[in-house]
Each structure stands twice: as structure tokens, then as C-alpha cells.
């Protein structure tokens, strides 16, 4: 299956392009993106990161999308970090650039990707994790219908030490909350 472009009201989720390298470097230079995703990027790293998503899509092990709008450019990213077609489960992650925060970009992207994964790919379960110190990601998960299932103790190493991670999940038949 070809990786889709998913249209949302005022932006789209589209596969990464080689021309996105500079935007990825800029996004990963932002302190809060570095904090939660524990990395910055050089030009070579950004190029390899972008190329890795198309390879993962080809192997049916994941996929990455740029969240983009025509006038504003890159708003963020959303990815299917893990895909297990045998067990019908996936794991998603996301970030948005500072200018896009507070405009429901992450929620809209997560709802769109989740809907497509349930409808077109027929996954049964989608999961996401985020640091317990990141309440904005917790709100995004809840607004996109991901139910809080528990805390994974000291599961992720960040620059400031080990973080507990919230686990959220959405099942194919879970109702979508009103936003």
C-alpha cells in the first residue's frame, strides 16, 4: 500500500520529503522537542531520519508523516513508531513546533492518523506513551480518545534522568470524545 496523505481541516499529514531536512533540524533545535524526544539533529542525521521512515513503511514496520500546512510549512510530525500487523497493534508518537501549539494540531493529527489506521489498516489497538511530566501530551491523548491505562515506572531515559511514562491506548471500537 502506498503511504497516504491525510487531509485535516487546515493541514495535511504527508510522507516526509528530502526537502524537509532544514525544517526537521530547526524543529529538533527547539528545547521542548529536545526534552521530550531526547535528541537534536545534524543535517546528516535529519536526512537519515527522513529516509528511515520510507524504509520502515516499505518493511511494514512503521511510518512517519510531516504535519504540514501550505502557508506555515512544517507544523510537526506524527509517526507510527511500531507496527505489528500479526497482532494488529501499533504505537504512535507526535510533536508540534511551538507556533502550532495550542491550536489542536497534535489532536487533529492524532485523530486523523488513528482513524485511518483503524479504517484502512484495520488495526485493533493503538498505544502511545509520554512522560508523566508532560501534561500537554496527556491532554492530546485524551482529546483523541486514548484512554489512560497506567504508568510505566522509569521507562524512558531523558537528559534529566529516568522518567515514568503514561500509557494510553485506543481500541478500534472505542468512542471518539467530542472536542
SULZIPE-V521269 format. One record per backbone hydrogen bond with DSSP energy under -0.5 kcal/mol. NH is the residue of the N-H (numbers start at 1). CO is the residue of the C=O. E is the energy in kcal/mol with one decimal. If there is no record, write none. Layout:
nh: (NH;NH)
co: (CO;CO)
e: (E;E)
This chain:
nh: (6;6;7;8;11;12;13;14;14;16;20;21;24;25;26;27;28;29;30;34;35;36;37;38;46;47;48;49;50;51;52;53;53;54;55;56;57;58;59;60;61;62;63;65;66;67;68;68;69;73;75;76;77;78;79;80;81;81;82;83;84;88;89;90;91;92;93;95;97;100;101;101;103;105;108;109;110;111;112;113;114;115;116;117;118;119;120;121;123;124;125;126;127;128;130;132;134;135;137;138;139;140;141;142;143;144;144;145;146;147;147;149;150;152;153;155;155;156;158;158;161;163;165;166;167;168;168;169;170;172;174;177)
co: (4;13;5;11;8;68;6;12;66;64;17;18;20;21;22;23;24;26;27;30;31;32;33;34;42;43;44;45;46;47;48;49;50;50;51;52;53;54;55;57;56;56;80;78;14;76;12;66;73;69;67;67;95;65;93;63;79;91;91;61;89;84;84;125;82;127;79;77;75;97;97;98;100;100;104;105;106;107;108;109;110;111;112;113;114;115;116;116;117;88;88;170;90;168;166;164;131;133;134;134;135;136;137;138;139;140;141;142;141;145;169;167;167;165;151;152;163;163;156;161;158;156;152;130;150;128;166;147;126;124;171;175)
e: (-0.5;-2.5;-0.6;-2.9;-0.8;-2.8;-3.0;-0.6;-2.4;-0.7;-2.1;-1.4;-2.4;-2.4;-2.3;-2.4;-2.6;-1.0;-1.6;-2.4;-2.5;-2.2;-2.1;-1.5;-2.6;-2.4;-2.4;-2.7;-2.6;-2.5;-2.1;-1.0;-0.7;-0.9;-1.6;-2.5;-2.3;-2.2;-1.8;-1.2;-2.6;-0.8;-1.6;-2.7;-3.3;-2.8;-2.7;-0.8;-2.3;-2.1;-3.6;-1.5;-2.5;-2.1;-2.8;-3.6;-1.0;-1.4;-1.4;-0.9;-2.8;-1.0;-2.0;-1.9;-2.2;-2.7;-1.8;-2.0;-2.7;-1.7;-0.7;-1.1;-1.2;-0.7;-2.5;-2.7;-2.7;-2.6;-2.3;-2.8;-2.4;-2.5;-2.2;-2.7;-2.4;-2.9;-2.8;-1.2;-2.2;-2.5;-1.8;-2.5;-2.3;-2.2;-1.4;-2.4;-1.9;-0.5;-0.6;-1.3;-2.1;-2.2;-2.5;-2.2;-2.8;-1.4;-0.5;-1.6;-2.8;-0.6;-2.9;-3.3;-1.1;-3.6;-0.8;-0.9;-1.1;-1.9;-0.7;-2.6;-2.0;-3.1;-2.6;-3.0;-2.8;-2.8;-0.5;-2.0;-2.6;-2.1;-1.9;-0.5)
